[in-house]
Amino acid sequence: MTDVSISTAESHDEARALLLAATPPNSSFTQERNFSAEQIDRALRLGFRRPEWVWTARNATGAVLGTIAGWGSADRDTPFMLDFLDLPLDAPDVSTALLDRATRDSSEPGRETFEIIHFLPSESRLDDPDVAALIEVLGLAGFRMLVRRRCHRLDVLGTELTIPDTALRFDSLEHADDPRLPAVFAEILVGSLDAHDVDALARNDLETVAKATAAEYLEMDSFESMFLALDPTIEDSANHPVGLVIGGLRGSAGIGVASFIGVSHLHRGHGYAAQLLGWITRKLIGDGAVTIIGETDDDNFPMAAAFAKIGYPHTESRIDFIRDLA
């Protein structure tokens, strides 16, 4: 890796130019939307992206060899994850050095793992040459593939929906410190099919993971967009929610996101997942969403079935990679 230097962008204008000039190895709807000029400008303005979260490798002449970028929140010093990769896969030493620098810059005390997410067209296979090459390079940089996820993008107009009837009541949280939030997460985490949950529970006890999960979602979503699902046929239902749904309008006008759908392990097998997804779908449409986005792990068959039942098409895929920091 002689005469290769790695640096971060020094200004919003430089970060913007680097991201617009970069070319990721695969193109998908989410990638094209998130890295359009409009979305880059918005993210830089709101602090979801920052110049110091855009890393580049350059040769001796200053030519850019690769660019990666992170995504976070305005009140954090480090990004949540890396979500944009334009790596020179034919130069793995450059790619791994770039990834290592970004990971080290993003580490903070107490952080156990660091994550990369990478979007792909829905028809992509893990053994496709470009995907396999990316997985190999990330492996050399210490990242392991955690899970492949199904991404669903529902275009409300022109799509026939089947939203199930529900007798459930949905209560909004009273405040961000509502103790019912970590409590319901603790019930949802038991027996979870979500690979992130399984990985977190292998590291820490249930109570710790439930509190961390609640805090993580509160960083990304307002507590006003979190709703406890209550079944009135259950005694003292207000204190025994059957699940949790998180969703709201995000980013561009008309974009709704079903951020989280979870059913308590005490109440699975009763069709609640489809009811929760159906309820938030109807609510988002009522709030003005013309496109609604949701995701689930490939192996989470009950949740995938709920998306299919309501009418959400599988439009792209996502691979999540993590690197252990401890």
N, C-alpha and C positions, 0 to 999 in steps of 0.2 A: 504493500500500500504506500509506496514511495510517492512523495509529493502530492499527497491527498490531504486536504484539511477539512475539518468538520466545524461548522459554526451555526449559530442561530440568526434569524432575521433581526435586523436592528430597528425596524420601524414597521408600522402598519402597511405602508405602501410597499415595502420590500416583501413582507409576508404575503400580501395579496398577489403581487406579481409572481412570486415563486409558486404559489398554489395554482394560479391560473395557467402557468406554463408547464406544470408537471403533468405526466401522463401515467395513471395507474395501470397495472397489468391487466385488469379486467374492468369492464364498464357495467354499471348497474343503475337502476333508477335512483336509488338512494345516493350513490356516489355522485351521479350527475347533478342531482338536486342540491346536495350539501356543498358541492364545490363549484356551483355556479357563481358568477360574480355577485349576484344579489345576496346569496346566502353567506358567502365569504365576508362581504361588507357588513352584513348584519351581525355575524358571529364576532368579528373583530370589534365592532362598535359596542356590543353588549358584554364583551369579556369572555365569551365562550372559547374564543381563540385569541392567542396573543403572539406577538413576534417571537418571544423567547420559547414558544411551543412549536416553532417551525424550524426544523434542523435540515441542513444541506451538507452534502459532501461535494467538494470541488477539486479539480485537478490544478496543476501548477499555473495554468493559464486563466484560471477562474471559472472555467466552464462547469456547470452544475452536472454532477454525476448521479445524484439521487436526492430525493426530498421526502421527508416524513413529517407528519403533523399530529398534534394532540388536541383533545377536546376536554374542556373542564367547565368550571363555573367562575363567575366574577369574584367570588370571595375566597377562592383557593389559590395557593401559591404554585401548585403543580396540577397537571391535567389528570382527569379520571383515567384516560386511556390514550393510546395512539389509534387513530381511525383513518389515516391516509398514508398509503405506502406507494412510493414511486422509487423502487429499489433497482439497482443494476444487478439483476440476478446472475448475469454472466461474470460478475466480479464479487464473489461472496465475501471476500475480505473487506471490501468497501461497505457492503450491505451490513455485515455484522458489526463493524465499527460504528456505523451510523446508528444502528439499533441500540448498541450498548451505550452510546453517549446519551441518547434520548431517555433510555431507561434510568441511567444514573442521575440525570438531571431531574427526573420525575420522582425519584425515590424520596421518601420522607420518613421520619421516625415512626415506628409502629406499623408501617405498611408491610404486609406479608407477601403480596403479589402485585404484579403490574400486568395490564391487559392490552391486547391488540384486538380490534375487530376489523374484519375485512369482508366487504360485500361482493357477491358474485351473482351472475344470472342464475335463475332457478334451475336451468338444465345443466349447469356445470357439475363436473365430477371431480372427486379428489385426485383421481389419477390422470386428469387432463395435464398435459405437459407443463403449462404455465402455472397451474395451481400446485402441482407436485413440486415444481422448482421453488415456488414461494414457501411452501411448507418446509422444504429442506433447508433453505436459507434461514428461516426463522428458528428452526431447530438448532442450527449452528450458533445462533445468538442466544440460546438458552430458553426459547419459547416452545412450549408444547401445545398441541391442539387440544383444547378442552371440549369443544362441542361444535357441531354444525347446527344452525338454526334455520327454521322456515320463516320467511318474511311474507306477510300478507298485506297487500295494498288494495283497499276497496274503493272503487270509484262509485260513489253513491248514485249518481245519475246514470240511468241505463242498466243498473244491476238489480236483478230480482233477489230480494232478501226474504229470508224465512226467520223471523224473529219470534222465538217461543214466548208464549204467555208466561207470566210469573206472578206469584202472590207475594214474592219477597218485598220487603221494605228496605230502602237504602238510606242510611243515615250518614250525613257528613260528619267529619271530625269536628270537635269543638275548638281545638287549638293544636298547634304543632306538637305539644307535649302530652297530648291525649294518651293516657296509659293503655287504652284499648288497642293502639296501633302495634306496639311490640308484642302485646299479648296475642293478637290474632296472627301476626307473623309467626310466632312460636308454634301455633297450631298448624299453620299451613306448611311449615318447614318439615314437620314430621312426615316421613315417607315421600317427600317431594321427589319428582322425577327431573327437576331442573338440575343440570350439571353444575351450575354455579353454587346452588344450595348444597349439593352433595359434597363438593370440594370444600366449601366453607365449614360444613359440619365435621369434616375429617380433621380440621385444624382446631376447632374450638367447640365449646359446649353450646347447647341449644339456646340458652338465655343470651349468651354473648352474641351469637350469630343473629338472633332475632332483633336485638337492639341495634346492631350494626346495619342490618338490612333496612330497618325503619329509618335510620339516620341517612342511609344512602339514598333512599327514595325521596326523603324530604329535601335533599340537596338538589334533586332534579325536578321535583313536582311540588306544587304548593299543597298544603294540607287541605285546602278547599276542594281539591280535585280527588280526594280520597274518600271512598264511601264504604261503610260496613254493610254487608248484606245480612239482613235479619229475617228469619222465618217465623212469622207470627204463630205458627202451630207449635213452636218449641217454647216450653215454659221459661219465663224470664229471658225472652229472646234478646232484649236490649243488651244484656250482659253476656250473651252467648252467640255472637255472630257466626254465621255459617261460612263466611268468606269475606274477601276484600276485593274491591275493584278500584283501579286508579286510571284516570283518563281525563283529557281535556284538549283544547285547541292549542297547537304548538307551532311556533315559527311563522311560516307564511299564512296569509289569510286563507281560511277554508281547509287547513290541514288539521285533522284530529288524530290523536294518538291514544290507543288503548295500551297504556304503559304496563299494567299489571292486572292479571286475573288469578286469584288464588282461592282455593276451597280448603277449609279446615279438614284435617285428617279424620275428624270425628263425624264428618257429614259428607264424605265422598260416596259416589255411587247413586246419587239421586238426581243427576242432571243439572246440578247447580252451575257448572262451568258455562254451559251454553246460555243459561239464564243471565248470569253476570255479564257475559260478553254481549248478549242481546240487549240488555238494559243500557250498557254504556254506549253501544252503537246507536240506539234510539236517541239517547241524550245528546251525543255528539252531533247527530244530524239536526236535532232541534236547536243546537247552539250555532249551526251554520256550517258544519263540516261538509265539504264536497268530496274529500278524500280522507279515509281513515286507515291508519297503519297499526299493525299489531305483529307480534312475533312469538314463537315458541320453539323449544328444542325439537329436533327431528324425532327424537325418541319419546317425546311427550304425546303419545297417541291420543289420550282423552282430550287434550287441549286442541290438537290438530283437528280432531273430529268436530269440536265445537266451532272452529273457524269455518270448516267445510259446511257444516249444517246451516249456518246462518247465511253463507254465500260469499265468504272472503276467498278470493283466489290466491294461490301460492305464486307470488310474482318474482321473488328472488330469494337468494340464500345468504347466510352470513356465517363465517367461521370465526370463532373466538379462540384466541391463544392466550396463555398466561405464562409468566416467568416468575418463579419463586425468588423472593428477595431475601428471605431469612437464611 
